[in-house]
Amino acid sequence: MSTLSADQRLRLLSLFGERRRSGDAASDPLSSSARLERLVMPALEFTHRAFAERPVEGPLVLGLSGPQGCGKSTLAADLVAGFGWLGLRATCLSVDDVYLRRDEQVALSERFPGAPIFADRGFPGTHDVELGRRLLDSLATVEPGEFVRVPSYDKSAFGGRGDRKPHVEWPEVACPLDLVVFEGWMLGFTPASEPTDPALAQANEFLRRYEVWHERLGAFLHLDAAAPDFVVGWRVEAERRRRESGAAGLTDAEAESYVRRFLPAYSLWTPALRDRPPIQGPSLRLVLGSDRLPVGP
């Protein structure tokens, strides 16, 4: 049962609708009314209920997992906006925020010269897990009126190889908070007992380090693809929209080549996540069709 009143739900629908009709949002396929009713509101109601029923005081840390291009970053922003309209304080973080610095990424690549998945950011092992842990702890425990600096990653640095921005350029988040949405494509993945793909063996071992993130999640929302190839189409479409907006983006062929190297990872680690996210709190899994909308009842 939803913890939102009928009046609150109507107000949220109205505010989301106004935002969808304004500015560039009207032409964004991720802002359709169908998405609002079938994805955003169920996710918001789940998150608000988890917040209302959290066993301890302090912010709810929601883990949001989903494949590249499925719209999880947009949904994270929607959840933050919805909580704000309810008079609650929220922020969103991404696992991308805690990628290794460029020099650390180069060192990782040199440590495993026969593993091309570590040549660049993306796979388990390419994040500063301890930085992410400290960040989640800080957002949950700092005193009212204080600020937490959140890491920022520049994906355009070093010719697109990327690097973490200097500390002085990290944005500040005002505390205390009611909700922290922590999102990422591989959030919630756990080591497989017997990796079927030798190329993923070391990344599978690195996943053990990420347990400290899972321990800090109070709820989990999993956006799952109904078919693996949907991920390819989503990423190609996302890069196409990026180019059409005037920003630098991959060609269709480059985007497809890039995302296909992640498909074995989904095959290896997603089944366990489907069975049960590695947290103690409530969880919700929404299976998305090719249109990025939930399928089924």
C-alpha positions in Angstrom: 0.0 0.0 0.0 1.3 3.5 -0.9 2.3 5.8 1.9 1.3 8.8 -0.4 -2.1 10.3 0.1 -4.5 10.7 -2.8 -3.8 14.5 -2.7 -0.1 14.0 -2.7 -0.2 11.7 -5.6 -2.4 14.1 -7.6 0.0 17.0 -6.8 3.0 14.9 -7.9 1.3 13.9 -11.2 0.5 17.5 -11.8 4.0 18.8 -11.1 5.7 16.1 -13.2 3.2 16.8 -16.0 4.1 20.5 -15.9 7.8 19.7 -16.0 7.2 17.4 -18.9 5.4 20.0 -20.9 8.0 22.7 -20.3 11.2 23.4 -22.2 13.0 20.5 -23.9 11.3 17.9 -21.8 8.4 17.8 -24.2 10.5 16.1 -26.9 12.3 13.7 -24.6 11.1 10.1 -24.9 12.0 9.6 -21.3 9.4 12.1 -20.2 6.2 10.6 -21.7 3.0 10.4 -19.7 3.1 6.6 -20.0 6.5 6.6 -18.4 5.2 8.8 -15.6 2.3 6.5 -14.8 4.0 3.2 -15.3 7.5 3.8 -14.1 8.1 7.0 -12.2 5.1 6.9 -9.9 5.5 3.2 -8.9 9.2 3.8 -8.3 8.5 7.0 -6.2 5.7 5.3 -4.2 8.1 2.3 -3.5 10.9 4.7 -2.4 8.6 6.8 -0.2 7.2 3.7 1.5 10.7 2.4 2.1 11.6 5.8 3.6 8.5 5.9 5.8 9.2 2.4 7.1 13.0 2.6 7.5 14.0 1.0 10.8 16.4 3.7 11.9 16.6 7.5 11.7 18.5 9.2 9.0 18.4 9.2 5.3 17.2 6.2 3.2 20.0 5.1 0.8 18.3 3.7 -2.2 20.3 1.5 -4.6 19.2 2.0 -8.2 20.6 -0.5 -10.7 19.9 -0.8 -14.4 21.8 -1.3 -17.7 23.3 1.4 -19.7 20.8 3.6 -21.5 17.7 2.3 -19.6 17.0 5.7 -18.1 18.1 5.1 -14.5 19.9 8.5 -14.2 16.7 10.2 -15.4 14.7 8.2 -12.9 17.1 9.1 -10.1 16.6 12.8 -10.9 12.8 12.2 -10.9 12.9 10.6 -7.5 14.9 13.5 -6.1 12.4 16.0 -7.6 9.5 14.0 -6.3 10.9 14.0 -2.7 11.6 17.7 -3.0 8.0 18.4 -3.9 7.0 16.4 -0.8 9.1 18.7 1.3 11.9 16.2 1.8 15.6 16.6 1.0 17.2 14.3 -1.5 20.3 13.9 -3.7 21.5 11.4 -6.2 25.0 9.9 -6.7 26.4 7.7 -9.4 29.0 4.9 -9.2 30.5 6.9 -12.1 31.4 9.7 -9.5 33.9 7.4 -7.9 35.8 6.0 -10.9 39.5 5.7 -10.3 41.7 8.8 -11.1 43.3 8.5 -14.5 46.7 7.6 -13.1 45.1 4.9 -11.0 43.3 3.5 -14.0 46.5 3.4 -16.0 48.2 1.5 -13.1 45.3 -1.0 -13.0 45.6 -1.5 -16.8 49.4 -2.1 -16.4 48.8 -4.5 -13.5 46.6 -6.7 -15.8 48.0 -6.2 -19.3 46.1 -9.2 -20.6 42.7 -7.9 -19.5 41.3 -5.3 -22.0 38.3 -4.7 -19.7 40.6 -2.8 -17.4 42.1 -0.5 -20.1 39.3 2.0 -19.4 36.7 2.7 -16.8 33.5 0.7 -16.4 34.0 -2.8 -15.0 34.2 -3.8 -11.4 37.7 -2.9 -10.2 37.7 0.5 -11.9 36.1 2.4 -8.9 37.5 3.7 -5.7 35.2 1.6 -3.5 36.6 3.1 -0.2 35.8 6.6 -1.5 32.3 5.6 -2.2 31.9 4.0 1.2 33.2 7.2 3.0 30.9 9.3 0.8 27.8 7.3 1.7 28.7 7.4 5.4 29.3 11.1 5.4 26.0 11.9 3.7 24.2 9.8 6.4 26.0 11.2 9.5 27.1 14.8 9.1 25.6 17.4 11.3 22.7 19.6 10.2 23.9 22.7 8.3 27.1 21.0 7.1 28.0 20.2 3.5 29.5 17.1 1.9 31.7 17.5 -1.2 30.7 14.9 -3.8 33.3 13.7 -6.3 32.8 14.7 -9.9 34.2 12.8 -12.9 35.1 14.4 -16.2 34.4 11.7 -18.9 35.9 14.0 -21.6 39.3 14.3 -20.0 42.3 12.6 -21.7 40.6 12.4 -25.0 37.5 10.7 -23.6 39.5 8.3 -21.3 38.2 10.4 -18.4 39.6 11.6 -15.0 38.2 12.7 -11.7 38.0 16.4 -11.3 40.1 18.2 -8.7 38.6 18.3 -5.2 38.0 22.0 -5.3 35.6 21.5 -8.3 33.5 18.9 -6.5 29.9 20.2 -5.8 28.7 20.5 -2.3 25.5 18.8 -0.9 23.7 20.4 2.0 22.8 18.1 4.8 20.9 16.5 6.5 19.2 14.5 3.8 16.1 12.3 3.7 17.0 10.3 0.6 20.3 9.4 -1.2 19.8 7.7 -4.6 22.9 5.7 -5.4 22.7 4.5 -9.0 24.9 2.5 -11.4 24.8 -0.2 -14.0 26.6 -2.8 -11.9 25.3 -1.8 -8.5 24.1 -4.9 -6.7 26.2 -7.4 -8.7 27.9 -10.1 -6.5 30.6 -12.5 -7.4 29.6 -15.6 -9.3 30.8 -18.9 -7.8 32.2 -20.1 -11.1 32.7 -17.4 -13.8 31.9 -18.9 -17.2 33.9 -16.2 -19.1 37.7 -16.2 -18.2 37.9 -12.6 -19.3 35.7 -11.6 -16.4 37.4 -13.7 -13.7 39.4 -10.8 -12.2 36.5 -8.4 -12.3 34.4 -11.1 -10.6 37.0 -11.2 -7.8 37.0 -7.4 -7.5 33.2 -7.5 -6.9 33.9 -8.8 -3.4 35.1 -5.3 -2.5 31.7 -3.8 -3.3 29.9 -5.5 -0.4 30.6 -2.4 1.7 28.3 -0.4 -0.6 25.6 -3.0 -0.4 25.7 -2.9 3.4 24.8 0.8 3.4 21.7 0.4 1.1 18.3 0.6 2.9 16.3 -0.3 -0.2 16.9 -1.4 -3.8 15.3 -0.7 -7.1 16.3 -2.9 -10.1 15.5 -1.8 -13.6 16.0 -5.0 -15.7 16.0 -5.4 -19.5 13.4 -8.0 -20.8 16.0 -8.9 -23.6 19.8 -8.3 -23.6 19.8 -6.6 -27.0 17.5 -3.9 -25.7 20.6 -2.5 -24.0 22.4 -2.1 -27.3 19.4 -0.2 -28.8 19.1 2.0 -25.7 22.8 3.1 -25.8 22.7 3.8 -29.5 19.6 5.9 -29.1 21.1 7.8 -26.2 24.3 8.7 -28.1 22.1 9.7 -31.1 20.2 12.1 -28.9 23.4 13.4 -27.5 24.7 14.2 -31.0 21.4 15.8 -32.0 21.6 18.1 -29.0 25.0 19.4 -30.3 27.1 17.6 -27.7 29.9 15.2 -28.6 28.7 11.6 -28.9 29.6 8.2 -30.3 28.5 7.2 -33.7 25.8 4.4 -33.9 28.5 1.9 -34.7 30.8 3.1 -31.9 28.0 3.0 -29.4 27.0 -0.5 -30.3 30.6 -1.7 -30.2 31.1 -0.1 -26.8 28.0 -1.5 -25.1 28.3 -5.0 -26.5 31.5 -5.6 -24.5 29.3 -5.3 -21.4 26.8 -7.9 -22.4 28.8 -10.9 -21.0 28.9 -9.1 -17.7 25.1 -8.8 -17.6 24.8 -12.5 -18.5 27.2 -13.5 -15.6 26.0 -11.2 -12.8 22.3 -10.3 -13.5 20.7 -13.7 -12.7 21.8 -13.5 -9.0 20.5 -9.9 -8.8 17.2 -11.0 -10.2 16.9 -13.6 -7.5 17.6 -11.2 -4.7 19.5 -7.9 -4.3 22.3 -8.2 -1.7 20.6 -6.0 0.9 18.5 -6.5 4.0 15.8 -3.9 3.1 12.9 -3.9 0.7 13.4 -4.3 -3.0 11.5 -3.8 -6.3 12.3 -5.2 -9.7 10.8 -3.6 -12.8 11.3 -5.4 -16.1 11.6 -3.0 -19.1 10.5 -3.6 -22.6 12.3 -2.0 -25.7 10.4 1.2 -25.0 12.0 1.4 -21.5 8.5 1.0 -19.9 7.7 -1.8 -17.5 6.1 -4.9 -19.0 3.7 -7.4 -17.5 1.0 -6.8 -14.9 
